[in-house]
Amino acid sequence: MMRKIAACISAAAMAALLLTGCGSNLKNTVHSIDDLKGKTIGVQLGTTGDTLAGDIEDATVEKYNKAADGVQALKQGKIDAVIVDLETAKSFTEVNQDIQILDEEFADEEYAIAVKLGNTALQTKLNEALDALTQDGTLQRIKDNYEGDKKGQYPYVVRQDLSRSKGKIVMATNAEFPPYEERQGGEIVGFDVDMMNAVCDYLNYELLIEDMAFDSVIPAVQSGKADVGVAGLSVTPDREKNVLFTNNYAVTHQVVIVRK
């Protein structure tokens, strides 16, 4: 739902862009979801795609720290497909003419904010903010800024007139998941960053962002190193054993990227 100004290219996208053409002479062997059986599939470590790929019959799953590394391996012919979030897949196919997204969606998922087990007070505040931002159209404008025909038209501007009297909210994320979070010019930007800035503006908190490996995000929330985990985190039964989740702020799909 991801997740950017059209003139800017993320580090992850640029890395993929530099490889354009590497896979142009390699035959694609995956034309449908059923074709994934017995294939070698790339995923980002710890993601929903990582979990779901393990259920594919006779498949070999290659796990990467960055989604861009999986795309690179696909283009080089080392793997047959990559499973990733729809908007992230779009960010790669936009700058790589030799890969494409299968028409079939692989799975549905909902993204939510993770908070520490037992911290229902923060969960309630975040839900209040998300509801208000949904009702006044702020979340929709943020979404429109990162996808569709209105991309780049609604950049979120952090309010400068607030006292931030409530203190700070530390957000654990993994800035390797465009358009939700990525690095541009040394700054972490994206849909999730704008959403959390809007939440913090509503609640009068200052937002601090800690970038880390994706599979460290939930442990950071569990340990109290971070107040929230926001990294395109889908709500799953296994994760609900370790953290609380807010109401969802985005609904998206897992899709499959293959060579053309």
C-alpha positions as CSV (number, residue, x, y, z in Angstrom):
1,M,0.0,0.0,0.0
2,M,3.9,-0.2,-1.2
3,R,6.2,2.5,-0.1
4,K,7.6,8.3,-3.1
5,I,8.4,11.3,-5.1
6,A,8.8,10.2,-8.7
7,A,12.1,12.1,-9.2
8,C,13.8,10.2,-6.3
9,I,15.0,6.6,-6.7
10,S,15.7,4.6,-3.5
11,A,18.9,2.9,-2.8
12,A,17.2,-0.5,-3.1
13,A,15.6,0.5,-6.4
14,M,18.8,1.9,-7.7
15,A,20.6,-1.3,-6.9
16,A,18.1,-3.2,-8.9
17,L,18.2,-0.7,-11.7
18,L,21.9,-1.3,-12.1
19,L,21.2,-4.9,-12.9
20,T,18.6,-4.2,-15.7
21,G,19.3,-6.6,-18.5
22,C,21.1,-9.3,-16.5
23,G,18.2,-11.7,-16.8
24,S,17.1,-10.8,-20.3
25,N,18.4,-14.0,-21.9
26,L,17.2,-16.3,-19.1
27,K,14.0,-18.2,-19.6
28,N,11.1,-17.8,-17.2
29,T,9.7,-21.1,-15.9
30,V,7.0,-19.7,-13.6
31,H,3.8,-18.6,-15.3
32,S,1.3,-19.3,-12.5
33,I,1.2,-19.9,-8.8
34,D,1.0,-23.7,-9.5
35,D,4.4,-23.4,-11.3
36,L,6.1,-22.5,-8.0
37,K,6.1,-26.2,-7.0
38,G,9.6,-27.5,-7.0
39,K,11.1,-24.1,-7.8
40,T,13.7,-22.0,-6.0
41,I,12.0,-19.0,-4.5
42,G,13.5,-15.9,-3.0
43,V,12.0,-14.1,0.0
44,Q,13.1,-11.4,2.5
45,L,14.0,-13.1,5.8
46,G,11.3,-13.0,8.5
47,T,8.6,-11.7,6.2
48,T,5.1,-13.1,5.4
49,G,6.5,-14.2,2.1
50,D,9.2,-16.2,4.0
51,T,6.5,-18.0,6.0
52,L,4.2,-18.7,3.1
53,A,7.0,-19.9,0.8
54,G,7.7,-22.7,3.2
55,D,4.3,-24.2,2.4
56,I,5.0,-24.6,-1.3
57,E,5.4,-28.2,-2.4
58,D,9.0,-29.3,-3.0
59,A,10.1,-25.6,-3.2
60,T,13.6,-24.5,-2.1
61,V,13.4,-21.2,-0.3
62,E,16.3,-18.7,-0.5
63,K,16.2,-16.1,2.3
64,Y,17.7,-12.6,1.8
65,N,18.2,-9.7,4.2
66,K,16.9,-7.3,1.5
67,A,14.1,-7.8,-1.0
68,A,16.5,-6.1,-3.6
69,D,18.9,-9.0,-3.1
70,G,16.2,-11.5,-4.1
71,V,15.4,-9.5,-7.2
72,Q,19.1,-9.4,-8.1
73,A,19.3,-13.2,-7.7
74,L,16.2,-13.6,-9.9
75,K,17.7,-11.5,-12.6
76,Q,20.9,-13.5,-12.5
77,G,19.0,-16.8,-12.8
78,K,20.0,-18.0,-9.4
79,I,16.3,-18.4,-8.3
80,D,13.0,-18.7,-10.2
81,A,10.8,-16.2,-8.5
82,V,10.5,-13.7,-5.6
83,I,7.5,-13.4,-3.2
84,V,7.0,-9.9,-1.9
85,D,4.4,-7.3,-1.1
86,L,2.5,-5.8,-4.1
87,E,3.7,-2.2,-3.8
88,T,7.3,-3.3,-3.2
89,A,7.1,-5.5,-6.3
90,K,5.9,-2.5,-8.3
91,S,8.8,-0.4,-7.1
92,F,11.2,-3.0,-8.6
93,T,9.3,-3.7,-11.8
94,E,9.1,0.1,-12.5
95,V,12.9,0.2,-12.9
96,N,13.6,-3.3,-14.3
97,Q,12.1,-4.0,-17.7
98,D,13.1,-7.7,-17.6
99,I,11.0,-8.7,-14.6
100,Q,7.2,-8.8,-14.1
101,I,4.5,-9.5,-11.5
102,L,2.3,-12.6,-12.0
103,D,-1.4,-11.7,-12.5
104,E,-2.4,-14.1,-9.8
105,E,-2.2,-12.8,-6.2
106,F,-0.4,-15.1,-3.9
107,A,-2.0,-14.1,-0.6
108,D,-3.9,-11.3,1.2
109,E,-2.5,-9.6,4.2
110,E,-3.2,-6.7,6.6
111,Y,-0.5,-4.3,8.0
112,A,-0.7,-3.1,11.6
113,I,1.5,-1.4,14.2
114,A,3.1,-3.8,16.7
115,V,3.3,-2.8,20.4
116,K,4.6,-4.7,23.5
117,L,2.4,-7.3,25.0
118,G,0.3,-5.8,27.8
119,N,0.7,-2.2,26.6
120,T,-3.0,-1.8,25.9
121,A,-2.8,1.9,26.8
122,L,-0.5,2.6,23.8
123,Q,-2.5,0.3,21.6
124,T,-5.7,2.2,22.4
125,K,-4.0,5.6,21.7
126,L,-2.7,4.4,18.4
127,N,-6.1,3.0,17.4
128,E,-7.7,6.3,18.3
129,A,-5.2,8.1,16.0
130,L,-5.6,5.7,13.1
131,D,-9.4,6.0,13.3
132,A,-9.2,9.8,13.3
133,L,-6.7,9.8,10.4
134,T,-9.0,7.4,8.5
135,Q,-12.1,9.5,9.1
136,D,-10.5,12.8,8.0
137,G,-8.9,11.3,4.9
138,T,-5.2,11.7,6.0
139,L,-4.4,8.0,5.6
140,Q,-6.0,7.9,2.1
141,R,-3.9,10.9,1.0
142,I,-0.8,9.2,2.3
143,K,-1.6,6.1,0.4
144,D,-2.4,8.0,-2.7
145,N,1.0,9.7,-2.5
146,Y,2.8,6.3,-2.9
147,E,0.7,4.5,-5.5
148,G,-1.6,5.0,-8.4
149,D,-2.1,8.0,-10.7
150,K,-1.7,10.5,-7.8
151,K,1.7,9.3,-6.7
152,G,3.8,12.2,-5.4
153,Q,1.0,14.7,-5.2
154,Y,0.3,14.4,-1.4
155,P,3.6,14.5,0.5
156,Y,2.9,14.5,4.2
157,V,4.3,17.6,6.0
158,V,5.1,17.1,9.7
159,R,3.5,19.8,11.9
160,Q,5.9,22.3,13.4
161,D,3.4,24.0,15.7
162,L,3.2,21.2,18.3
163,S,4.9,21.1,21.7
164,R,5.5,17.3,21.6
165,S,4.6,17.4,25.3
166,K,3.8,13.7,25.4
167,G,7.4,12.7,24.8
168,K,8.8,10.3,22.1
169,I,7.7,7.2,20.3
170,V,10.5,5.1,19.1
171,M,9.7,3.2,15.9
172,A,11.6,0.1,14.9
173,T,11.7,-0.5,11.2
174,N,13.6,-2.0,8.3
175,A,14.4,0.6,5.6
176,E,14.6,-2.0,2.8
177,F,10.9,-2.2,1.9
178,P,9.9,0.4,-0.6
179,P,7.5,2.2,-0.8
180,Y,6.7,1.6,2.9
181,E,10.2,2.4,4.2
182,E,13.5,3.1,2.4
183,R,16.5,5.4,2.5
184,Q,16.7,8.4,0.3
185,G,19.6,10.8,0.8
186,G,20.4,9.4,4.2
187,E,16.8,9.9,5.4
188,I,14.3,7.1,6.0
189,V,11.1,7.9,4.1
190,G,8.0,6.0,2.9
191,F,4.3,5.3,3.5
192,D,4.9,3.9,7.0
193,V,7.0,6.9,8.0
194,D,4.4,9.3,6.9
195,M,1.7,7.3,8.6
196,M,3.6,7.3,11.9
197,N,4.4,11.0,11.6
198,A,0.7,11.7,11.2
199,V,-0.1,9.5,14.2
200,C,2.5,11.3,16.3
201,D,1.2,14.7,15.2
202,Y,-2.3,13.7,16.2
203,L,-1.1,12.4,19.6
204,N,1.5,15.2,20.2
205,Y,4.5,12.8,20.3
206,E,7.9,13.2,18.7
207,L,8.8,10.3,16.3
208,L,12.2,8.7,16.4
209,I,13.1,6.0,13.9
210,E,15.5,3.1,14.5
211,D,16.5,1.1,11.4
212,M,17.4,-2.6,11.9
213,A,17.2,-6.0,10.3
214,F,13.6,-7.0,9.6
215,D,13.7,-10.0,12.0
216,S,14.9,-7.7,14.8
217,V,11.8,-5.4,14.7
218,I,9.5,-7.5,16.8
219,P,12.3,-8.5,19.3
220,A,13.0,-4.7,19.7
221,V,9.4,-4.1,20.6
222,Q,9.3,-7.1,23.0
223,S,12.4,-5.9,24.8
224,G,11.3,-2.3,25.1
225,K,14.1,-1.0,22.8
226,A,11.3,0.4,20.6
227,D,7.8,1.5,21.5
228,V,6.3,0.3,18.2
229,G,7.2,-1.9,15.2
230,V,6.2,-0.5,11.9
231,A,7.8,-2.3,8.9
232,G,5.0,-3.6,6.7
233,L,4.2,-6.0,9.5
234,S,1.3,-8.3,8.7
235,V,-0.9,-9.7,11.5
236,T,-0.3,-13.4,11.9
237,P,-1.1,-15.8,14.7
238,D,2.6,-16.5,15.4
239,R,3.3,-12.8,15.8
240,E,0.3,-12.2,18.0
241,K,1.9,-14.5,20.5
242,N,4.8,-12.0,20.8
243,V,3.2,-8.5,20.4
244,L,-0.1,-6.7,20.4
245,F,-1.3,-5.3,17.1
246,T,-3.3,-2.2,16.4
247,N,-6.2,-2.1,13.9
248,N,-4.8,-2.4,10.4
249,Y,-3.8,0.7,8.5
250,A,-3.3,-1.0,5.1
251,V,-4.6,-4.0,3.2
252,T,-2.3,-5.5,0.6
253,H,-1.3,-8.7,-1.2
254,Q,1.7,-10.9,-1.5
255,V,2.6,-11.4,-5.2
256,V,5.2,-13.2,-7.2
257,I,7.9,-11.6,-9.3
258,V,9.4,-13.5,-12.2
259,R,11.6,-12.9,-15.2
260,K,9.9,-12.0,-18.5
